[in-house]
Amino acid sequence: MKFQKDKFFAVTQHQLTSFFETLAGLFIFSIRFFKEVFLPPYEVVEIRKHMIELGMKTLPIVGVTGFIIGLVMTMQLQPVLQRFGAEAFLPGSIGITIVRELGPVITALIFAGRVSSGIGAELGSMRVTEQIDAMEVSGVNPFRLLVVTRVFATTFILPLLTVYVIFISLVGSYIAVVLVQNMTWEYFTGRVIFAVEFADAVPGILKTFVFGFIVGIVGAYLGFNAKNGTEGVGKASTTSVVVSSLLILIIDMVLVKLTLWVWPNVN
Amino acid sequence: MLINMVKITDLHKSFDDLVVLNGVSFSVETGQNMVVFGRSGTGKSVLLKCLIRLMIPDSGEIFIKDHNVLNLNRKELNELRKDIGFLFQGSALYDSMSVRENLEFPLIRNFNLEQDEIKDRIHKVLEAVDLSDAIDKMPSELSGGMRKRIGLARSIITKPKLMLYDEPTTGLDPITSKEISTLIVDLQHAFKMTSIVVTHDVLCAKIIADCAIVLEGGHIVHEGTIKELLAAEDPFLKNFFSDEVINNNGRN
């Protein structure tokens, strides 16, 4: 029994150490990113290529998810609001929830699952097969070509995807509404636009830049530093998803608190 | 007068408690082909990677063409690297690029060349490695030997003065190994390069080497020509080359 207890503590200690080591490494890696991102040459063609690739890769899955979230949330909320006689607030409350929280966070989490793991696996595979070394040897800065371009692309494509997901979620929500009551699309969107304020929309979209950065930097960091062959590639890929998802939720918590501090009347 | 292309002095490199290089010193003259022998894990690849600063040694000095590699800033290092070719053990071809793009990559990134000049160089190196028809293939469509050849073509397309080969014949069948070794010598003569080759393949060394060193326990334990090493009475060398000696006797 004692042995198992010791083992449990040893494993926990190892995992905690490993997690904090990853965070420290990520911090240093991020500093390097900000040092290099402003230096020429600017890899515009590569950034555009990654933005298109990553955006197109994620568009269908986030679209389907956004539609279902909007649909299901409305189906759940409708009877609750009906119970309190507040059914008229349905489009507004759905709109606010999606714009402020669900749209950005759900999109970021799905983006993390799809893209962070992809970047981790791709760069990890390039690391263990010495392709990154080959780039360095040929006088090319692999950090700028592989990391900066991808992180830049994820940072700026996620806000666009989030706007798309918000729109699709509202479509899903509208379909759920018209299944049980008569309402025009114009009336529905009018109620949403009336309810959603500047202070709801701007922080919601702004935080997706941070989430996009997290998704890119975590995948790139773990892939770029992968070791131990194919096992290391797999580990980089799965750890990327876990770490980036966890960081998205933690940072979201901080940003929500920060938003309420900056715009105290948003509640 | 022969001048040193590479000069390494008292190089040390450890990984935690594991001492890999412990005071390695040698020099390679311009135009010479040197082979580095040693058992697996004796730091041969680490030596090559320190040479081109893919790894930073703990102490020691490395001079390439009179530049102290360890003191160069990033820009100077990249300039120096343009004169160095490196053939990796697994070829390290960029998976997402075709053969043409792999070959174009170092030229487009580092040299301000006209499109015609780039095409011409690609054509010439592919001809040199006898793989002109593979130009539009992806690395995944190539065999191990073909990948090595394309890797070699990519290394020499920048016309380097110094070539570093990390186990160029590992994982290849004896006939392809011999072909690659012969190709390395032919290219060395054609492009007048200096080479350092890390290998355990004695046949490859016999074809390529002007001189050789043997690494063991972090030190250079023997230095000389291949003939001298094969004929040496030292028990370690006899053991190291034993199969080769037997095979040679059998063939003779």
Interface residues (C-beta under 8 A of the other chain):
Chain A: S125 M126 T129 E130 Q131 D133 A134 M135 E136 V137 S138 G139 V140 N141
Chain B: K49 I52 L54 R74 N78 E79 R81 K82 I84 F86 F88 Q89 G90 A92 L93 Y94 D95 F105 P106 R109 N110 T158
